Amino acid sequence: MDSKGAYDVEHMSSTPRIQHELWPLDGIDPKKAKFPCCLIWTPLPVVSWLAPFIGHVGICREDGTIIDFSGSNFVNVDDFSFGAAARYFQLDREQCCFPPNLTGHACKHGYKHSEHGAAITWDDALQSSMRHFDHKTYNLFTCNCHSFVANCLNRLCYGGSMDWNMIDVAVLILFKGHWIDWKSIVRSFLPFAVVLCIGVFLVGWPFLVGLFSFSLLLMGWFLLGTYCFKSLLEC
């Protein structure tokens, strides 16, 4: 028995990764605005009326508390800016890297992850990003809520990646996110439909060309800034 116990201890000490025990999460409760380990999205006033694919995003703690970067030097807690969540996507904590030490990384990045700010728990990663963005100037085009969420995902090394950016976050929530209910769909697209109808009625087809050009310019800016001129969108 003693030799077996010694073998077990030796085997455990030689294991490169200590698997953290992840406690069960509470259920998602939109009525109480609780979305454990989720990304959430809501439309932005004016901006989403012209480009409904653009909105405001946040990330949630393990207890479901919403956190979002909503202004310069300000990270909002438990009071989602710009209204209730319309979409959500629950992330999988099993896809995160929670290293207990420099040799305990489950991801391939190791030292790079530690240098960036590895966390030992989900909430620890979010707290580190909050401290980082408490000293950042908010800018819709260069340093925004998507930047904050991407920073959190990089600290978590979610999916084994440390290359999360604004585009990745937007694609994840827009293509994999779930609508809260039909009212959320109406709230997200009705203003755009109204603006579209009024614009076409008053201006005609040139309004559609202008609206399409506006959307194309926005997408072009974020795509070029993210993949061609990364320094412009780093924060």
C-alpha positions, -999 to +999 in steps of 0.1 A: +000+000+000+029+024+009+046+018-025+014+023-043+007+056-024+042+067-032+037+059-069+004+079-069+021+109-054+050+107-078+026+104-107+005+134-096+036+155-092+049+147-126+016+155-143+021+188-163-014+200-158-035+202-127-071+199-137-092+225-118-125+213-105-152+235-121-183+239-099-217+237-116-231+269-130-266+282-122-290+283-151-294+312-175-321+336-163-328+365-186-355+379-163-328+385-136-302+394-162-280+364-151-259+347-178-232+326-162-200+325-184-218+340-214-212+366-240-242+389-243-252+414-270-277+443-273-283+468-301-267+503-298-289+534-301-285+551-335-256+530-347-276+497-348-305+516-364-282+521-394-261+489-391-280+462-372-251+439-371-232+463-348-241+463-311-228+464-276-213+432-260-204+421-225-191+391-207-204+375-176-189+361-144-196+326-132-225+338-111-240+354-141-231+390-133-227+411-165-195+431-170-190+455-200-166+483-210-190+512-216-169+543-212-135+558-207-119+544-175-151+527-167-161+490-167-198+485-158-208+458-134-242+442-131-260+470-151-256+462-188-253+495-208-278+503-235-306+480-223-313+444-216-294+416-234-309+405-268-285+377-276-263+354-255-238+327-261-226+305-232-189+297-233-173+264-221-149+267-192-134+234-202-119+252-232-100+277-210-065+274-196-062+279-158-025+272-150-017+269-113+020+277-122+043+283-151+045+246-159+008+239-155-004+253-188-030+233-207-025+256-237+004+256-262+014+292-253+029+287-219+051+316-210+033+339-235+001+332-217+016+339-183+032+371-195-001+383-210-019+376-177-029+341-171-057+335-146-064+306-123-102+310-125-128+324-149-136+353-126-099+360-120-094+366-157-123+390-160-111+409-129-076+413-145-092+427-177-113+451-157-083+465-140-066+469-174-096+487-189-101+509-159-073+530-174-084+529-210-101+556-231-132+543-249-134+548-286-161+531-308-136+526-336-104+516-318-110+505-282-145+494-274-166+468-257-155+441-282-119+449-273-126+443-236-143+409-243-114+399-266-089+408-238-109+385-214-108+356-239-071+360-244-065+359-206-086+328-205-068+315-236-102+304-247-102+276-272-064+275-269-061+308-287-045+341-276-054+359-309-090+369-300-099+403-315-130+425-321-140+406-353-138+372-336-160+384-308-186+399-332-187+367-353-190+345-323-220+363-308-237+371-342-235+336-357-236+314-326-256+336-302-291+327-292-320+352-291-335+358-257-371+358-272-390+372-302-392+406-285-355+409-286-355+403-323-381+430-328-362+454-306-330+448-326-344+451-361-375+473-359-356+506-357-335+497-387-366+487-406-383+521-397-352+541-407-349+521-440-386+527-449-384+565-440-351+569-459-364+552-490-397+571-489-380+605-485-348+601-505-353+570-527-327+545-538-298+569-531-305+563-494-300+526-499-267+532-516-256+556-488-267+531-461-248+502-478-217+524-482-219+533-445-220+496-435-192+487-460-170+515-446-175+503-410-168+467-419-138+477-440-123+498-411-126+470-386-113+443-409-083+464-421-076+477-386-078+442-371-058+422-397-036+448-415-030+476-390-032+459-357-015+487-338-045+510-346-069+488-327-047+477-298-058+488-264 
